[in-house]
Amino acid sequence: MSNTSNASKNVKRFLLLFALGVAYGFMYVMPYMKSSFYDQMIAAMGCTNAQLGSLMTYYTIALTISYLPGGWIGDKFNPKPVLLASIFGQAILSFLFMFTYQSYTMAVIIWLLMALTGGFAFWPAIMKGIRMTGTDEEQGRLYGIFEALNGFASLLLSFIMIGIMAIAGKGDLITGFKSALACMGGLSIVSGLLVLFLMPKEATYGTKTEENAESGKITFKDYLSAFKIPGVWIMAILVWCYVTISAVASYLTPYSTDVLGMSAVVAASIGTIRTYGCRLVGGPLGGVLADKTFKSVSKEQVLGQTACIVTLGIFLILPVGTNSTVLVILLLLVGVAMFLCKGTYFSVQAELGIPTNVSATAVAIATLIGYLPDMFVHTMFGNWIDQNGAAGYDKILLYGVGTAVLGVVAALLAVAQSKKVAKRKAAEQAA
């Protein structure tokens, strides 16, 4: 193959990853918008704090229920139409909420429907779409690049939304809120158009194996067989560990102010960079380490989980009055360590012997199990702080370190499983 052909293929793959990253980044802004626009939602909707919080409970429950059937849909159909239906559905819901925001009942309905657009088939389909863009040897880099593009899109959208709220609202919370919803709907349409024009009907740029060719012929038996694959459960544990560690990291912002004496403004700014900016570094770095240095996603996961143990553990021994520059560096290193794990945990599928034809189902199972901590850890951590004060943060950090230890164990199991899969493939080729 000529250098020109290779360059053209790589450009197409990058554009596709860009489209998927933007779509993913925009998809989850609205359901989680209270984290940025809390006061605006309270003012516009006229609801209580408890009601606003309940929206996320309804959303999470609906997501949990939808993951498994969504995985089956993701494997049954080509990813492109599934993604387009989800993205444009999300845009419609944004505009619908803009006109019905004063009705809490409608808000509940819309948040339940967003679980379908953003979780049901979108999540497993987009993961499968990424996997299909390259060979097994490129998975680490592909998922890492996607993670970086997702972070960039989320960061960009956050700044756009803040700007629109300030300019359009001019001090009026409700006007700014409605303008933000209109912006979300419009940008969702833009992301859908990117997927429409940049994603080919068959998004397979890697080796066209028989397995890939049959990926659309998923049966219910195949669906059930995904539960029997050891690699699916290992991947689920890796996701569980990341989700828990991410929750722990979110409490580093109040920990920095309440215990370590950092100013609220600086702590909030660092928290934003840790959430979005570190994704731009950790995701691609994890991918490069997996594909180029270790030549194994499983081994890179061992490094990422170990980095989480070290970075979180350091905070347990930091004295009050620690130099602010040191604090900032440590806070950012936690973010990098987190995204070393997140950027590649789904790209471990090939190493673990998960067939392409059940890839979306495998992702759905891993997501269903892996994201369960979001249903209880935040409440648990909050109670620890309420009951124990500053000592509550120590309990949270210890919980995070313990979870990362579990992550190392899971990653080592992945290494062992990948060796078994490699031996089996070698034997099959020899035969």
C-alpha angles and dihedrals in degrees: 000000000000124000089244092056091048091049091049092049092050092049091052091049092050092049090050092049088048091053092047092046093051092046091050093045093051096042097071101040096090101047089049097037094115089075089067105021103034098136092044092054093048092049096045099042097038090220131140125256089251092053092049091050091048091061089070091048091054090045094051093048091050091047091052092051093047101049099082099046087041090056090054090050090048091055095040096055138040110271096234101068090040091054094045092051090050096046097046090042088056090051091053091051091052092055092042091055090048089063098037103036093121092065113080091193090057089048090056091049092048093049090051090050090049088059086061096046095042103031115017102073103340096076099050092037094054091047090051091046090056093048091052093056095076149012126281090261092058100049097102094054094042094053091041093053090046090052091052092049090047090052091048092050092048092048092047093048091049091057092044091052093048090050094049092047090053097043101038096035098047089190095321106116095196095049090047090048094053091047089053091053091050089050091051092051092048094047091048088057090050091052090049091053090051090055091044094055102030102041114077121219089253107035097197115128095153130073109320098229125179087249091058092046091055095044092108094054096078116157130196088253089057089049092055092043090064089070090059095055110102091209091063091060093045089052089049091055091050090052091046090054094049093048091050094046090048089054090049090050091053088065092056088084096063089035089058092054102034099042110015097039100238117154116259093238094052093044092051092048092050090047090056092049090047091053099045111008097050088054088066089058106031098047099053092036090054090049094050092047091049097048103030110024106030097016084214132087090204093058091047088054089055088056094046095049091046089052088054091053091052099043095045092042092056090062090060091065101035112122123226110266096035112167109277093228090055090049093052092050092049093047091052092046089058088056093049091049091050094052093045082068100038097045093064110021093104093043088067089080097095093049091050093052097248107159118235092235091066096034096113092046090050090052090048092052092046091047093047092054098032097054096048091099089069087068095062117005097078092054091044093050092047091053090050091055093045092050101037107025113205090358087063089069090056089055090050092050092047089051089052093049090049090050091050089052087055087050091055090051091050091047091051089051087052090053090052092046092049090055090053091050092048091051091049092050091048091051092049092050092048090052 
